[in-house]
Amino acid sequence: MTFHSRFFTILLVLCLMLGATSLLAQEGEPIVIGASLPLTGTFSIAGSKHAEGYELCAAQINAMGGLLGRPVEMRISDNRSDVDQAIAQYERFINEENVDLIFGTFSSRLTFPTSAIAEQNEMVDPIPAGGSLVIYEQGFEFLFYFQQNAGEMVGYSYTETLNELIGPDSENFPTTAAVVHADDFFANGIAAGLLGQEVYDGDRLVADLAPGALAEAGIEATFVEQWPAEGFNDWLNLANSIRRSEAEMLIGLTASPDEVIQLTRALQTVGYQPKVAYFSQGTQIEYLEAVDSGVNGVMVHSSWHPNANFEGILVDQPFSNQDFIDLYTEQYGQEPDEDVAIPFSLCMGMTQAVEAVGSTDNVMLRDWLAARTETEPVRTILGTFYWDERGLPIDRSFLILQWQDEELKLIYPVGEFPGTEDILSPKPEW
């Protein structure tokens, strides 16, 4: 950690101890940022960490002298994982509180309706965790996604990993798969990409994804089941159905970290032992704490890992992934995970836009973000970003992680970052 980063970290901690995140940047009116997040309810684990990422970034900006020389004030409201609450809160932020900027919420279910509020009011909508393709096929001009790609494309990261790290000629390469998923925007999107389904926005066909990532890899989906988005608790029956399918690969697409915990526990109980297990959630420390060694061998896609040593820019200063890790660890006493890193990265990107145009004018910010290119991107701890006309990043692929010896290891892409581990194959028994 550099001297300057350590100096700013000490100032940040002092500010937080005093209960203020804008004491060090006193000139001018504050730049007010509004965010509606699920701090309680279904998405509370990830939503609370998104709040940590936003607040940590705002505090660090203020420790570095503010944005455009002005303090940053972060206002976060709890939408309780409820669509109507999220809509109402963004409308209040924009039309009553007149915030300068808004930061996006967690989950495609909440992002899809709230993106329309931002568009109607010509507010840039930087999205941390809303990857469903239907969001980006609405023809909106003010949204920008701060992860690698739409959910429908995630499955290709899975199959590329299997092809390169196991190989289709290996006895450990799965030829059959069970795909189980929540009735959730993002989970449905990943399933559609894997299974080659059509994607609709109401009656409008958004995309035809045939034949799908699994078929292209020579893997047959022999069992497919969806569970309700709210109130589902029949995990043992679902796990028994998966076991009876005898599928060699399990793909579990959950809407929340809590669901992947429940599904894993049920699979342990019924004794289902796949060669390969992929989950769409499971990078969180809460997963390890809940199932202990049961995590080993589980693979999960991710936007961030400590070994992916990107260097971004924060308030016109270099700010690396290691700087972020050190900052978070000093503040919270543990290392961060991707649900903190993603919103922090988004905040970094937005500060670059504000500094570049010298204003919080949202039309100017939209134009600057839309003009980013491969050679002049936004630079963050998640890597570089520039977007297509829909607001989806160009030329980005997901990281693939695997739990090994109760640690989350980076296994793919191979050779791009130091510390990449060999795949653990086949998956150890639960």
N, C-alpha and C positions, 0 to 999 in steps of 0.2 A: 504494500500500500504506500502511495507517495506521501511526502510530507504534507503537501497541500490537502490531499484527501483526508489524511488523519486530522489535520487542523480543523477542517470543516466538519468532520465527524464529531469532534469534541464540542464544537459550537452547537451542532445540531442536538446532541444529547442534553446540553445545558438548556437549550430552548424548550425541549420537550419536558424536561424536569420542571420548568417554570410554567408549563401548561400553555405555551404560546408557540406558534409555528411561523410568526411573521414579525418577530421582534427585531431581526437583524436587517430588514429592508424596510425602512421607515418613510422613504420619500414617496409622495404621491398617494392617490387612492389605491386600495388593493385591487389586484386582478382576481376576480371571483370566479371560481370554477364549481359547477354543480354536477353531482353524480348521484344517481339512484341505484342502490345496490341491495341485493338480498342478504341482509345481515341476519335474518331469521328465516325459518321455513325451509323448504326443500333444498335450496341452493346455498344454505348459510355457510357451510365450510368454505367453499370457494369464494362466496361473496364477501365474507369477512376478511379473507386474505387479499382480495382485490382492494378493499378499503385500506389495508395496511400499505399496499404498494402505492396507491395514490397519495396517501398522507405522508409516507416516507419521502416520496419525490418532492412534494410541496415543501416539506420541512427542509430538505436539502437545498432546494432552490433558494429559499429564504436565507439559509446559512451561507449561501454563495453570493448574497447581495440582492436577490430578487430577480424578477423577470421584467425587462425594460426598466430596471431600476426601481420597480414597484414591488411591494410584498404580494405574495400569493395567498389567497384565502380559499381553502378547500372545504366545500359544503357537501356532506354526504347524508343522504336520507335512506332509511330502511324501507324498501318496498315489500318486505315480507314474502319475497318470491311470488308476488301477485302481479299479474299483468295490469289490472286496472290501477293499482297503486303506482306502478312504474310510470304509466302514461300520465297520471295526475301530477306526479312529482316533476317530471320533465316539463310539463306545461307550466307548472308553478315556477320552476327555475327560470324558464325563458320569458314568460309573460308577466309574472308578478315580481320576481326578485331581480329580473334583468341581469342575470349573470353574464359575464364576458365570454365564457367558454363552457361547454359541457363535455364530460367524459362519459364513455359508454358504460352500460350495465353488463351483468354476467348472464349468459345463456341466450340461445337463439329464440327461445320462447318469449323472453322479455324484449329482446332486441328488435325482433320483426315489427311489432307495433310502435315501439318508441322511435325507430328510425324514421317513421313517417312524420312524427312530431318535429324532429330536427329538420327534416327536408322542407316541411311547410313553412318553417320559420327561418330558413336559410342559415342554419347553424351547423357548423362542421360537427359530424358525428363520428369521432374516432372510436372504433369498436374493439374491445379487448377480447371478448369471448362470445361471439355470435357468428358461427361459421356456416349456417345453413345457406345453401345456394339461393333459395327463394328471396333472401334478404337483398342479394346483390343483383337480382334480375328484375328489380322494380323500376329501373331506369333512374334511380336517384343519383344526384351529383355531389352530395355533401358527405357521403359516408366513406370511410377508409378503414380497412381491416388490418389489425396489428397482430395477426398470426400468419402462418405460412400459406394456407390455402383453404378453400371451402371444404366443409365436412365431407361432401360427396367424393372428394379426391383422396381422403385419408387412406382408404383401402389399398391404394396403389403403393403407399409407403410400406404397408404390411407385406404385400406380396413381393415387392422389390427386395425387402429384407430377407424373406424366406429364400428367394431364388439365389441371392448372392451369398448368404451366410450358411445356408443348409444345402441348397442345390436340389433340383428336381429329381436327380438320380439317387439321392440318399434315401436309405430306409427310414430316416427320421423326417423326411418331407411329407407333410400331410396331403392326402388325396381327397379327404372328405372334411366338411366343416359344419358345425352347428353355429348359426348366427341368431343370437337372442338380443333383443333391444327394447328399450323403453319407447313408449309412444311420445317421443319428444322431437322437436325440430331437428336438433343436431344429431341425435342418435338415429332418427329416421333417415337423415341425409347420408350418414356413413353407410347404413345398411343398403340404401338405394345404389350407392356407388359400388359396393361389393357385389350386389346381386344383379346389377344391370337393369334397374327399374327406371320407369319414367317418373319425372319430378314435376309436380303441378303446383301452381299458385292459384287456388280455387279451381276454376275450369280451364285455366291457361296452362298449356304445356311449357314448362321452363327448360327441360332437358330430357333427352333420351340417352340413358347411360349404358345401354346394351353394348356388349355382352356382360360387362361388369368385371371388376378386378379379379374375383375368384375364378371365373370361367377362363379369363385370359391366362391365368397361372396354372390352369389344369386342375383346379380344385372344385369338387362338386359340393354344393350346399345341400346336404341331406336332411337338415332340420332347421327350420326357421320359425321363430315365435316372437311375438311382440307382447309386452305387458303394459298395463295402463300407466299413464304418467303420474297419477295421483293415487295414493292409498293402497298400492299393491303390497301384499305381504305373504303371498303364497310361494315363497322361494323354494321350499322343499319339493313341492310338486314340479316346479319348473326344473329344478336340478335333477330330479328323477327322470323327467322326460329327456333331458340332455344326455344323461347316462345311458338310457335305453337306445338312443340314436346311434351309439357307438362311434360317433364322429371323432376323427383323429385330431381335429383342431377346434378349439372353442374361441369364438369372438363374442365378447360381451360388451354391448354398447349401452352404457348407463347414463342417466341424466345427472347424477350427482355422485360424489365420493361415497356417501352413505349406501347407495344401491350396490356399488361394487363390493363393499364390505359384506352386505347381506347375501349377495350371490356367491361370493367366495366361501363364506361359512356354510352355506347350503351344499355347495359342491363338495366340500370337505366331509360333510356329514354323510352324503350318499356314496362317497368313494369313487367319483368319476375322475379318471386319470387320462387327460389328453396328452398328445405329444407336444402340442403347442397351445398356449393360451394368450390371447390378446384382449386387453380391456381398453376402453376409451377413457376411463378414469383410473387413477391408482398411483399417481405420482406423489400423493400427499403423505405426510408423516402419519396422519390419522389411519391410513390403510395399514401401514406396518404395525402400528400400535394395536390395531384391532385383530389382526390375524397372524401376527408374529412370523414364524418361518413359513407360513402358508403363502407368503408373497413370492417365495423363491421360484424363479423360472418364468414368472408372469411378465409379459411384455406390454408396453404401453407407448403410444405416440406422445410426443411432447414438443413444445415450442422452445424449451429452455433446458439447459443442464449446466452445472458448474464448470464442466470441462470445455464447453463451447465458448472459447475465450474471445468473444467479440468486444470491440471497443466502440462506444457510442460517444455522443456529445450531449452535455447538459450545461445550459447557460453558457454556450460558446466555449466550454472547457472539455477536454477529453475526460471521459468517465467510462471505465472498463467494467466488464462483468465482475472482475475481482473486487473493484471498488464497491460495487453494489453488494456483493456477498459480505464484505467486511462491514459495510454500513449497517446492513440488516442484522448481522450476527451480533454486533455491538449493542444494538438497540433492543433486540428480542431474545438474545441468549441462545439462538439456534440458527442453523442455516436456512435460507429461504427455499421455497419451491416455486414451480412455474406460476402458480396462482398469485404470487407476489411479483414475480419478475415481469409477467406480461403487462399488468397495468403500469408498473414503473417504466417499462419500455415505451408504452404509449405516451406517458407523460413526457418522456425525453423527446419523443418525436414532435409533440405539440409545442414544446419550448423552442425547438429549432425553427418551426414555422413562425411562431410569434416573433422571435428575434430576427428572422430573415426579413419579414415584411415590416417590422417596427411598429406593429399594431395588433389589436385583437379583433379587427374587422374580419368577420367570418367569411365574407366573399373573397377577400384578399387571401385569407388563409387557405380557403378551398382551392383557389387558383394556384397558389404556390405548391401545395401538396400534390395536386394533379399534374404539375409540371415536372415532378421528380423523374429522374432517369437512372439507368444503370450506373452511369458515371457521376451523377449528382443525386444520390439517394438521401433519404433520412437514415441516420446512423444511430443504432440503439444496442442495448445489451442482448437483444435477440437477433442481431445482424442488421443488414441493410434492407430498406423498404422503398419500393416505388410501385405504383399501382396501375392496373388497366382501367378502362373507362367505367367499369362496374364498381371499382373500389376494392378489388381483390389484388393481393400482392402478385408480382410477376417473378417467375423463376425462383420460387422458394419450395423446399420440401421439408417434411417433418423429420425431427429426430426420433429415433427408436431407442427406447430404454428398456432395460431388463433388470428385475430384482435378482441379485445374486448375493448370497450370504447376508441377507437383510440390508443390502445397500443397493441403491438405484444406480446402475451402471449404464454408460453410453455405449451402445453396440453398433449403431449405424447412423450416419455414413461412416465407412471405414477409412481411416487415414487422414481425414480432414482436420481432426482435432487431436491433441495429445491425450493419452489416457483412455483411448477406446479399448474396450474389453472384447474378448471372444464371446460368441453366443453360447449360452448354456442349453444344449440340445441332446436328447429330448428333455422336456420339462420334468424336473423332479416331481415325485408324488406329493400331493397336498400334505 
